[in-house]
Amino acid sequence: MGPILAVLLAIWPLGAAQVQPPEPAVAPAGGGVLAERLAHWPDWSLPAPLPRPGRHDLVYPDSFEGTWEVRSEEMVPGSAAPLTYRVRFARNQRGELVGDRAFNAAQVGKALLGAQLLAVANDPANPNRQLASLRGDLSLESTVVGRLSQAKPGGRFIADELALQVVHGPGGARVSRVETLTRYEPAALSPDQPVRLHAMQWQATYPSPENGLAAMPLHTHSFRLDLQQVSTPPLTLTQGQRR
C-alpha cells in the first residue's frame, strides 16, 4: 500500500540491513500489466512498466472512503511484531477518493519510529511529494515517479507505485528507489460485521538512479495487511501532520 506505508519504505535504509530468505513466486490474479509484474516476484527489476503520474494522485474505489484500523505483518518467520495504526481516505478538490498521505504516513511513522518522527507534510503543489522531518537533523523526501492501478471484479483493487526517496542529513544525501505493489480484496463477512479488507503488499528497494536507470533489488519485503473500517463520515485531507 504505497500511500499508506510510504514512510516505512523510506525509513528502512536508516536501519541495519536485514537478511531475508528467498521469497516464493506469486501466482498472478487475472490478466494485465500488474498481474504480469506480480507473477515475476521476487525477480523484479527496473525500469518498471509504470507511467509517470504527473500531478495526479492515486485514486481509490469509493468503498475505501473513511477511516480504517490497519494491522500490518511482515511475511517472514521471526520478523518484528505486527504494526497497528490508522489510515484515512478522503475526497480531494476534484472529488476523487485518495489516501490522506500526511496523516497516513505520520500514523505509520509513529507506530514504527515513535519519537524519532517529528512531522510529515505534503507538497501543496504536488500530491505525489512528501517531506518528513526526523530527529538528528534528518529529513526524508519521497516523490512518486511511476504508478499504475487497476480495479478488478468483486471489489478487488491493485496498485503499483515507484517512489524516489532522498534522506537528507549531516552526512549528505542518500538516494534510493522503492517499488510497492499492493493487492486489496474485500473480506467475506456477514452484514452485521464491520467492513474489512485484506491486502498483500510486495516491496522492492533499488539503488540510486545515479548508478543507472536499470537496476535489480537490494532488498525485498512482503506484508499481509488487514483493514477494518472504523468510521465513514466525510473527511478533509491533511496538509501536514505532527506525531
SEZATI-249581 format. One line per 2 residues: their letters; for each residue x, y, z of C-alpha. Coordinates in Angstrom, 2 decimals. Each point is the difference from the previous one (the first is absolute). Layout:
# SEZATI-249581
a = X Y Z  ...
END
This chain:
# SEZATI-249581
mg = 0.00 0.00 0.00  2.33 2.66 -1.27
pi = -1.88 3.05 1.28  -0.70 -1.62 3.35
la = 3.50 -1.45 0.66  2.12 2.57 -1.82
vl = 1.78 0.97 3.18  0.94 -3.63 0.64
la = 1.66 -0.21 -3.38  2.02 3.09 0.66
iw = 1.12 -0.82 3.53  1.39 -3.48 -0.66
pl = 3.25 1.34 -1.51  0.67 1.72 3.34
ga = 0.18 -3.31 1.84  2.27 -2.98 -0.23
aq = -0.33 -2.22 -3.04  -2.16 -3.05 0.50
vq = 0.82 -3.38 -1.48  -3.17 -1.43 -1.51
pp = -0.56 -3.58 -1.13  -0.96 -0.53 -3.66
ep = -3.65 0.85 -0.61  -2.28 -2.24 -2.06
av = -1.50 1.12 -3.27  -3.57 1.31 0.09
ap = -2.75 -1.41 -2.21  -1.50 2.74 -2.20
ag = -3.61 1.06 0.62  -1.68 0.75 -3.32
gg = 1.71 1.61 -2.97  1.67 3.30 -0.73
vl = 3.31 1.73 0.62  -0.25 -0.10 3.80
ae = -0.88 -3.68 0.09  3.02 -0.66 -2.18
rl = 2.18 2.09 2.31  -1.20 -1.90 3.03
ah = 0.59 -3.33 -1.73  3.71 0.84 -0.23
wp = 0.40 0.68 3.75  2.60 -0.04 1.53
dw = 2.01 0.27 -3.21  -0.89 3.61 -0.68
sl = 2.25 2.52 -1.72  -0.05 3.58 -1.22
pa = -1.12 1.61 -2.19  -3.55 -0.98 1.02
pl = -3.06 0.31 -2.29  -1.38 2.93 2.04
pr = -1.01 3.28 -1.69  0.91 3.31 1.63
pg = -2.90 1.31 2.11  0.52 3.70 -0.69
rh = -1.94 2.00 2.61  -2.77 -2.59 0.34
dl = -0.46 -2.00 3.20  -0.80 -3.70 0.36
vy = -3.80 -0.31 -0.14  -1.67 -2.77 2.05
pd = -3.41 -1.66 -0.40  -2.89 1.67 1.86
sf = -0.17 -2.92 2.45  3.28 1.20 1.61
eg = -1.48 3.27 1.28  0.36 0.63 3.74
tw = 2.39 -0.98 2.79  1.47 -3.48 0.40
ev = 1.89 -1.88 2.69  2.92 -1.86 -1.58
rs = 2.04 -2.95 1.17  3.16 -0.54 -2.07
ee = 2.18 -3.09 0.33  3.16 -0.88 -1.92
mv = -0.14 -3.41 -1.62  3.32 -1.25 1.38
pg = 0.30 -2.44 2.93  1.49 1.69 3.04
sa = -0.58 3.54 -1.29  -0.97 2.92 2.21
ap = -3.38 0.15 1.71  -2.92 1.18 -2.17
lt = -0.64 3.72 -0.26  -3.43 1.52 0.69
yr = -1.02 3.48 -1.09  -2.83 1.93 -1.65
vr = -0.32 1.26 -3.57  -2.50 2.28 -1.71
fa = -1.38 0.46 -3.51  -1.73 3.27 -0.94
rn = -1.14 2.03 -3.00  2.36 2.46 -1.63
qr = -1.05 3.23 -1.73  -0.88 -1.98 -3.13
ge = -2.33 -2.25 1.98  2.36 -2.97 -0.40
lv = 0.54 -2.40 2.88  3.68 0.03 0.99
gd = 2.13 -1.02 2.96  0.59 2.66 2.67
ra = 3.74 -0.26 -0.53  1.22 2.29 2.80
fn = -2.29 -1.57 2.60  0.69 -3.55 -1.15
aa = 3.78 0.39 -0.14  0.04 1.65 3.43
qv = -2.06 -2.85 1.47  2.32 -2.65 -1.44
gk = 3.06 2.00 1.06  -1.31 0.30 3.56
al = -0.58 -3.77 0.16  3.44 -0.81 -1.42
lg = 2.26 2.79 1.25  -1.70 1.55 3.00
aq = 1.57 3.34 0.98  2.59 -0.15 -2.79
ll = -2.61 1.30 -2.48  -0.83 3.67 0.56
av = -2.38 0.95 -2.82  -1.19 -0.88 -3.50
an = -1.10 2.61 -2.55  -1.44 -0.18 -3.50
dp = 1.30 2.10 -2.87  -3.01 2.26 -0.74
an = 1.03 0.16 -3.66  0.41 -3.76 -0.49
pn = -2.08 -2.70 1.75  2.70 -2.55 -0.82
rq = 2.71 1.69 2.10  0.40 -0.08 3.79
la = 2.60 1.24 2.44  0.55 -1.59 3.42
sl = 2.07 1.58 2.78  1.86 -2.28 2.42
rg = 2.17 0.47 3.06  3.74 0.18 -0.53
dl = -0.27 2.74 -2.65  -1.36 -2.49 -2.53
sl = -2.69 0.55 -2.60  -1.58 -2.37 -2.45
es = -1.27 1.03 -3.43  -2.23 -2.49 -1.84
tv = -1.36 0.51 -3.54  -2.09 -2.46 -1.98
vg = 1.51 -0.19 -3.49  -1.92 -2.96 -1.44
rl = -3.48 -1.43 0.52  -2.54 -2.41 -1.41
sq = -3.27 -1.16 1.58  -2.93 -2.18 -0.98
ak = -3.43 -0.76 1.47  -1.07 -3.61 -0.41
pg = -3.31 -1.87 0.33  -1.24 -0.87 3.48
gr = 1.26 3.20 1.63  3.68 -0.85 -0.50
fi = 2.54 2.77 -0.61  3.69 -0.14 -0.87
ad = 2.52 2.84 -0.15  3.73 0.26 -0.64
el = 2.07 3.11 0.80  3.68 0.82 -0.43
al = 1.35 2.69 2.34  3.27 1.92 -0.05
qv = 1.11 0.49 3.60  2.73 2.31 1.24
vh = 1.23 0.03 3.61  1.66 3.34 0.81
gp = 2.31 0.20 3.00  3.35 1.15 1.36
gg = 1.80 -2.67 -2.00  -1.50 1.07 -3.33
ar = -2.88 -1.36 -2.04  -0.85 -3.68 -0.47
vs = -2.18 -0.86 -2.98  -1.99 -3.17 -0.67
rv = -3.01 -1.14 -1.99  -2.80 -2.08 1.53
et = -2.71 -1.87 -1.88  -3.17 -1.02 1.86
lt = -2.68 -2.20 -1.52  -3.15 -0.52 2.11
ry = -2.98 -2.25 -0.72  -3.25 0.56 1.95
ep = -3.12 -2.10 0.19  -3.12 0.21 2.21
aa = -0.34 -2.52 2.80  -3.02 -2.32 -0.15
ls = -1.96 0.94 3.12  -3.61 0.01 1.18
pd = -1.92 3.30 -0.34  0.09 0.70 3.76
qp = 3.83 -0.04 0.16  2.30 3.01 -0.62
vr = 1.19 0.50 -3.57  3.44 -1.55 -0.49
lh = 2.61 -0.20 -2.74  2.84 -2.48 -0.40
am = 3.15 1.09 -1.83  3.35 -1.37 -1.02
qw = 2.90 2.34 -0.64  3.31 -0.59 -1.75
qa = 2.89 2.50 0.24  3.39 0.20 -1.68
ty = 2.75 2.53 0.77  2.35 0.93 -2.85
ps = 3.23 2.04 -0.08  0.18 3.65 -1.00
pe = -0.66 0.84 -3.67  3.45 1.60 0.07
ng = 1.27 -3.58 -0.35  -2.10 -0.50 -3.13
la = -3.70 -0.14 -0.78  0.11 -3.79 -0.34
am = 0.25 -1.73 3.37  -0.63 -3.15 1.99
pl = -1.46 0.12 3.55  2.28 0.48 2.99
ht = -2.72 -1.24 2.39  -3.47 -1.50 -0.33
hs = -2.80 -0.21 2.56  -3.55 -1.30 -0.03
fr = -2.83 0.80 2.41  -3.50 -1.08 0.90
ld = -2.39 2.81 0.93  -3.43 -0.17 1.59
lq = -2.15 3.15 -0.07  -3.18 0.50 2.05
qv = -2.16 3.04 -0.61  -0.62 2.05 3.14
st = -1.84 3.03 -1.42  -1.39 1.26 -3.31
pp = -0.86 3.71 0.45  1.30 2.48 -2.62
lt = 3.64 0.90 0.74  2.30 2.88 -0.95
lt = 3.47 -0.73 -1.32  2.91 0.87 2.30
qg = 2.72 2.34 -1.30  2.39 -0.68 2.88
qr = 0.08 -2.31 3.00  2.06 0.01 3.16
r = 0.24 -3.18 2.00
END
